[in-house]
Amino acid sequence: MAHTIRQIAEALGASAEGALDIEIDGLAEPASAGPRDLALAMAPQYVEGLARGRARAAVLSPGTDWQGAGLEAAIFVGRARYAMAGLTAALDPGPEIAPGIHPSAIIDPSAEIGIGAAIGPFVVIGRGARIGARARIASHVSIAEGAVIGDDALILQGVRIGARVRIGDRVILQPGASVGNDGMSFVTPEKSTVEQVRESLGQVEAANQSWTRIHSLGSVRIGDDVEIGANAAIDRGTIRDTVVGNGCKIDNLVHLAHNVVTGEHCLFAALVGVAGSTTIGDRVVFGGQVGVADNLTIGSDVVAGGGTKILSNVPAGRAVLGYPAVKMETHVETYKALRRLPRLAATVAALQKAVSKPGSSD
């Protein structure tokens, strides 16, 4: 769908100059932009690429000479990456999910479907489930008994939603996400080797042990405006619910185990794993492959760099890095010292050789 430069600028709350009625179909990098593309040249190093492309209009940083760049129109934005959010939202047509209920969908008679909801092919909706108004559910989604989906939710292909899961308004679940799986809770009749290691941090005594399931009776509660990535997995609680707070953004292949509770507006990158019964504050950011041990408390506004392994509680507002996690500045200094070790070892070896040399004079 085409948009004019004027419409895009108004949607962004940005200023624009030039031929504001030029119509745009898409976004492109400057060098590859065509005449109906809006070129993204919001940093000086990208302006040069406009000469190699065919864009008539571009998004630029304030003060850029748009006419000197050969453009017919320009939109000016201050915070480039934030502008990207508005631009992509304006030009994203979204997934094609036909309105109404597809004939192949299987919906229990007791389920409630909100006004304006769209339900795609081969969707299965269980007993007593409730689907909110204007929710869009793509093909091959399964929604178990008693689940509740909020208004304006977008549930994409192959998502699995377990029994009694509650999902808020405007939630997005990417393909293959699974919410409401059983947690990994098992126990042995006698003290297990794992319990021995926790106590001793050392040698364990061999024992015949078998694992007995602890069933998951809780469910999952997901707040409003949450996004959950492809093939992410969120386990139901053992007795109480696992909880994901409002506004959280969870990337692909993230796993939140049973009884985890997150605050609001957290951001978890791909391959994050949080073990059971850990509580996480508001606005916490985990980089890719961060791991968090069980039964911990992570304070609000904590930032953990990629690959960090958190094995103990972290106070609010701390930036951590490494395995085990330490203050980020401490990890950086430790890494610098580690890189100096070979040179230090060579210096020590030379000193040892000099001191131990036979016949040295006093």
Secondary structure, DSSP 4 states (H G I P E B T S, - for coil): --EEHHHHHHHHT-EEEE-TT-EE-EEE-GGG--TTEEEEE-SHHHHGGGGGS--SEEEE-TT--TTTTT-SEEEE-SSHHHHHHHHHHHH-------SEE-TT-EE-TT-EE-TT-EE-TT-EE-TT-EE-TT-EE-TT-EE-TT-EE-TT-EE-TT-EE-TT-EE-TT-EE-TT-EEEEPP--EE-SS--HHHHHHHHSS---------EEPP----EEE-TT-EE-TT-EEEPPSSSPEEE-TT-EE-TT-EE-TT-EE-SS-EE-TT-EE-TT-EE-TT-EE-TT-EE-TT-EE-TT-EE-TT-EE-S-B-TT-EEETTTTEEHHHHHHHHHHHHHHHHHHHHHHHHHHHHT-TT---
